[in-house]
Amino acid sequence: MPKYFFGITLPATIDAEVESWRRRFRAPKTPAHITLIPPFLWEGSETMLINAALKSINNKLPFSVTAEELGSFGKGVIFIDIHPSNELVSINKELAGNLSELGIQLDKKRYYPHITLATRLKPGQFINYQRELADYSPKFSFECDHITVFILDESGKFNRWIKWTELNLGSN
């Protein structure tokens, strides 16, 4: 059964900056992104999935996404913190609601937008990476005009998330 997730990809210049840190910290090779909806299984038609997503974003206009410093989840994940704007939270809620109507079971955790730099860290790694990041204070904004649907590619030696399709905001 295919596995998907929804996210926002980064503009090329920001992506290059973020990826340099992610590669340094050996983060998963998933393209850098802000997760909108975490991974879920879907065995229905691709058209139904896309239509549920479009229903969530057809009335949305492009909006600004702003990064605000670094954060962590315990000592296992280091990330760039993203301001949870009304637009970002609204898209998350509408996507979750429309996917739920399809019968997709989603994690009920509070939505916390971020860009992962390092994950699955051991305590020593966390301390070392925090030191390396001591002078890094990311502050950037970009306009989000689309969302990306990722699919888990299980065809190779290692499973990896790839961009499957992009959906423009305000498509109607």
N, C-alpha and C positions, 0 to 999 in steps of 0.2 A: 504494500500500500504506500503510495507516495507521501512524502512529508514536505510541508511547506512552512514558510513564515513570511511576514510582511515587514518591510523596513524602508528606511529613507537612506539612499546612498549619498555620498559626499561629492561636492565639486572636485575636479581634478587637483587643484592646488592644495586644498585642505586634505584630500585623500592622500596625497604624496607625503605631507607632513605627518599625518596620523600613521600611515603605513610604515614610515621609517621607524617609529617607536614600536609598532606592533611586531615588525620583523626582528627588531633588537631584542624584544621580550618573548619571541617565539609564540605569538598568539596564533590561534587557528587561522587557516588561510582563507576563511570566509571574507569576502570583500568588507571593508570597513563600512559600518552602517549604524543607524539608530533603529533599534527594533521597535516596531509598532505593535505587532502581534507575534508572540513567541512560537516556536515550532509546534505543529499539529499534524495529525494524520488526516488525509482526505482521500476517499476512494470514489467519490462522486465525479460527475463530469467537470472538466476544466471550465466549460462555459458557465456552469452554475457558480463555481468559485469566483471567476472573474466578474460575473454579474453582481454577486454579493459585494465585492470590493468596489465596483463602480457605483453601486447604490450609495456607498459610504462616502465617496469623494466627488460625485458629480456636481454637488452644490458648493464645493469648497473652492476658494480662491487660493492662488499661491500665497505663501506666508513666510515670514522670516524665522529661521532657526538660529538660536544663539547658544554658543558654548560658553560655559562659565566655570573655569578652573578644573581641578582634578578632584576625584572622590574615590571611595573604595567601598566594597561590600566585604566587611570583615577584613581578613588578611588574605583573602583568596582571589580578589579581583580588584584591579585598578582601572579607572575609567576617566574619560572626559565628561564632566557633568553638562547636561543640556537643560536649558531653561524650559520648564514644562508649560509652554504657552497655551492659551485657550484653544488655539487652532490644533496644536499637536494633540492635546488631551481629547479634544472633540473627535478627531479622526480615529484615535485609539478606541474610544467608546463606541463610535458608530460601526467600525470594523468588527469589534468584539460582538456587538449586538446582532449584526447581520450574519456573521459566521455562526453564532449561537443558533439563529433561526434555521440554519442548515443542519443543525444537530452536532456541530463541532464543539467538543469539550475543550474549553480553554482554562488555563491556569488563572485563578482568581486573585493573584498577587496584585498589590497596588502598582500602577504603572509608574515607572521611574526611568525616563529617557536618558540615555547615556551612549557613549562610544567606548567600547572595551579596548583597552590598550594591552592588558595582560590578564590572564585567567588561569585557574587551576594552580595557583601559586602555593609553594611550600613556604613556611614561615621565614626561612632565610632569604628566599627569593624576594618576598614581599619587602623586607627591610632593604635589600640591595637595590631593588627597583625604585623604591621611594627615594633613596639617596640619589640615584641617577636622575630622577625627575625633579629634584629640589629646585632647580632654576627654571623649570618649564612651567609656564603659567598660560595655558591656552585661552585665548579670547578671540573668537571669530563668529561671524554671522554669514548666513547664505540664504538665498531664496529657495524654498522647496516648492517645486511645481509638479512633482510626480511622486508616486510611491513605487517601490519595487517588490515584486513577488519572487521569492527565492524558492528553489526546490533542491532537495537533497539528491545529489548524483551518487549513486551506489554502483556505478559501472566499473570503476577502477579498483586499484589495490586498496585505496583509502576512500572512505566516504567524504564528500565535500559539498558544501553549499555553493550553488551557482545562481546567478541572476537568470530568472526564467522569463519574466516580462516586466515592462514598466507601464504604469497606468497614470495618465495625466489628470491632475486636479481640474475640476470644472469641465469635464469632458462633454457635458451636455450643452 
